[in-house]
């Protein structure tokens, strides 16, 4: 653990172009398979001897699938153009999301708050009951609208695969320990991130 505040290094996210390309190609391929299946249901439904009601139902389902996938693609392109995060940095101020050189979102160590009375820790992992494998690094931040501390989670909002995400989270926790010693951190985090 670093003891000197002045020696706290800056860590930047590393991205895997190969994994990102694989995921995008897989998504496009699956969308095309669904579209081809939907279109073939429309055209091949008239070739085979299927009752008219079933053909109409297949055509409606196919058209709805095509509309749904088109809608998802439009939303995906809109979101990518507006919130495209190119890199994430953890430094002595906190965790920052950037689009090229423009700062999009930041979580400053000074903005972190103590948990409400009924919570044990201020920084912890939250495991949703429906998912044993997935968990979020959570903390509390003051919300102006509700006038109270609310739970937030760390999300790396990039459209590429970040290969050093665990290292970024561990460094963020080290920063909390160093710059915000007043916050209670779940001891399991030190074991999980080997801090």
C-alpha positions as CSV (number, residue, x, y, z in Angstrom):
1,X,0.0,0.0,0.0
2,X,1.3,3.5,-0.8
3,X,1.9,5.6,2.2
4,X,2.8,8.9,0.4
5,X,0.1,10.9,-1.1
6,X,2.6,12.6,-3.5
7,X,3.6,9.3,-5.0
8,X,0.1,8.1,-6.0
9,X,0.5,7.2,-9.7
10,X,-2.0,7.8,-12.5
11,X,-3.3,4.6,-14.2
12,X,-5.0,4.7,-17.6
13,X,-7.3,2.0,-19.0
14,X,-6.0,-0.5,-21.6
15,X,-8.3,-1.6,-24.4
16,X,-8.3,-4.8,-26.4
17,X,-9.1,-4.2,-30.0
18,X,-9.3,-7.9,-30.8
19,X,-11.9,-8.7,-28.1
20,X,-13.9,-5.6,-29.0
21,X,-13.9,-6.5,-32.7
22,X,-14.9,-10.1,-31.9
23,X,-17.9,-9.0,-29.8
24,X,-19.0,-6.5,-32.4
25,X,-18.7,-9.1,-35.2
26,X,-20.6,-11.7,-33.0
27,X,-23.4,-9.2,-32.4
28,X,-23.7,-8.2,-36.0
29,X,-23.7,-11.9,-37.0
30,X,-26.4,-12.8,-34.5
31,X,-28.5,-9.8,-35.7
32,X,-28.1,-11.0,-39.3
33,X,-29.1,-14.6,-38.4
34,X,-32.2,-13.3,-36.7
35,X,-33.0,-11.0,-39.7
36,X,-32.5,-13.8,-42.2
37,X,-34.6,-16.2,-40.2
38,X,-37.4,-13.6,-39.9
39,X,-37.3,-12.8,-43.6
40,X,-37.2,-16.5,-44.5
41,X,-40.3,-17.1,-42.2
42,X,-42.1,-14.5,-44.3
43,X,-41.2,-15.9,-47.7
44,X,-41.0,-19.6,-47.0
45,X,-44.3,-19.5,-45.1
46,X,-46.1,-19.2,-48.4
47,X,-44.2,-22.2,-50.0
48,X,-45.0,-24.9,-47.5
49,X,-48.5,-26.2,-46.8
50,X,-49.1,-24.3,-43.5
51,X,-52.4,-23.0,-42.5
52,X,-53.1,-19.4,-43.3
53,X,-53.4,-18.3,-39.7
54,X,-50.0,-19.7,-38.9
55,X,-48.5,-18.0,-41.9
56,X,-50.0,-14.7,-40.9
57,X,-48.7,-15.2,-37.3
58,X,-45.2,-16.0,-38.6
59,X,-45.2,-12.9,-40.8
60,X,-46.3,-10.7,-37.9
61,X,-43.5,-12.1,-35.7
62,X,-40.9,-11.7,-38.4
63,X,-41.9,-8.1,-39.0
64,X,-41.8,-7.3,-35.3
65,X,-38.4,-8.9,-35.1
66,X,-37.1,-6.8,-37.9
67,X,-38.5,-3.6,-36.4
68,X,-37.1,-4.5,-33.0
69,X,-33.6,-5.2,-34.3
70,X,-33.6,-2.0,-36.4
71,X,-34.7,0.0,-33.3
72,X,-31.9,-1.5,-31.2
73,X,-29.3,-0.7,-33.9
74,X,-30.6,2.9,-34.1
75,X,-30.4,3.3,-30.3
76,X,-26.9,1.8,-30.3
77,X,-25.6,4.1,-32.9
78,X,-27.1,7.2,-31.2
79,X,-25.7,6.2,-27.8
80,X,-22.3,5.5,-29.2
81,X,-22.0,8.8,-30.9
82,X,-23.1,10.7,-27.8
83,X,-21.3,8.9,-25.0
84,X,-18.3,7.2,-26.6
85,X,-15.7,6.9,-23.8
86,X,-12.2,6.4,-25.2
87,X,-10.3,5.9,-21.9
88,X,-10.7,5.9,-18.1
89,X,-8.1,7.3,-15.7
90,X,-7.6,6.9,-12.0
91,X,-5.5,9.5,-10.4
92,X,-5.2,11.5,-7.1
93,X,-8.5,13.3,-7.8
94,X,-10.6,10.1,-8.5
95,X,-11.9,8.1,-11.4
96,X,-12.5,9.9,-14.7
97,X,-14.1,9.0,-18.0
98,X,-12.8,10.8,-21.2
99,X,-13.9,11.1,-24.8
100,X,-10.6,11.8,-26.5
101,X,-9.4,14.8,-24.3
102,X,-12.8,15.9,-23.1
103,X,-13.8,14.9,-19.6
104,X,-17.3,13.3,-19.6
105,X,-17.8,12.0,-16.1
106,X,-15.7,12.0,-12.9
107,X,-16.0,10.5,-9.5
108,X,-13.9,12.6,-7.1
109,X,-12.7,11.1,-3.8
110,X,-14.0,14.3,-2.1
111,X,-17.5,13.6,-3.4
112,X,-17.8,10.3,-1.7
113,X,-20.0,10.3,1.4
114,X,-20.5,8.1,4.4
115,X,-23.3,5.5,4.2
116,X,-26.7,5.8,5.8
117,X,-27.0,4.6,9.4
118,X,-28.3,1.1,8.5
119,X,-25.3,0.3,6.2
120,X,-22.1,-1.3,7.5
121,X,-19.6,0.1,4.9
122,X,-19.2,3.2,2.8
123,X,-17.4,1.4,0.0
124,X,-18.4,-2.2,-0.8
125,X,-19.3,-4.8,-3.4
126,X,-23.0,-5.2,-4.1
127,X,-24.1,-8.6,-5.4
128,X,-27.6,-8.6,-6.8
129,X,-29.6,-11.6,-5.5
130,X,-30.3,-12.8,-9.0
131,X,-26.6,-12.9,-10.0
132,X,-23.9,-14.7,-8.1
133,X,-21.2,-14.0,-10.6
134,X,-21.8,-10.3,-11.1
135,X,-21.1,-7.6,-8.6
136,X,-20.6,-3.8,-8.5
137,X,-18.1,-1.7,-6.6
138,X,-20.5,0.7,-4.8
139,X,-20.1,3.9,-2.8
140,X,-22.3,6.8,-1.7
141,X,-22.5,10.3,-3.2
142,X,-24.7,13.2,-2.2
143,X,-27.7,13.6,-4.5
144,X,-28.9,17.2,-4.9
145,X,-32.4,16.2,-5.9
146,X,-33.1,13.9,-3.0
147,X,-31.0,15.8,-0.5
148,X,-29.3,12.6,0.8
149,X,-26.5,10.2,0.1
150,X,-27.4,7.7,-2.6
151,X,-25.6,4.5,-3.6
152,X,-23.8,4.6,-6.9
153,X,-21.6,2.0,-8.7
154,X,-18.5,2.2,-10.8
155,X,-19.2,1.5,-14.5
156,X,-16.6,1.7,-17.2
157,X,-18.9,3.2,-19.9
158,X,-16.7,2.5,-23.0
159,X,-17.7,0.6,-26.1
160,X,-14.4,-1.3,-26.0
161,X,-13.2,-4.1,-23.8
162,X,-11.1,-2.7,-21.0
163,X,-8.5,-5.3,-20.1
164,X,-7.2,-3.8,-16.9
165,X,-10.6,-3.0,-15.2
166,X,-9.7,-4.9,-12.0
167,X,-6.5,-2.9,-11.8
168,X,-8.4,0.4,-12.2
169,X,-10.9,-0.6,-9.5
170,X,-8.0,-1.6,-7.1
171,X,-6.2,1.6,-7.7
172,X,-9.5,3.6,-7.1
173,X,-9.8,1.7,-3.8
174,X,-6.2,2.5,-2.9
175,X,-7.0,6.2,-3.6
176,X,-10.0,6.0,-1.3
177,X,-7.8,4.6,1.5
178,X,-5.2,7.2,0.9
179,X,-7.3,10.3,0.3
180,X,-10.5,9.4,2.3
181,X,-9.4,7.5,5.4
182,X,-12.6,8.5,7.1
183,X,-14.6,6.1,4.9
184,X,-15.3,2.5,6.0
185,X,-14.2,0.1,3.3
186,X,-15.4,-3.5,3.2
187,X,-12.4,-5.6,4.2
188,X,-13.3,-8.2,1.6
189,X,-12.3,-5.7,-1.1
190,X,-8.7,-5.8,0.0
191,X,-8.7,-9.6,-0.4
192,X,-10.6,-9.5,-3.8
193,X,-8.2,-7.0,-5.3
194,X,-5.1,-8.2,-3.4
195,X,-4.4,-4.7,-2.0
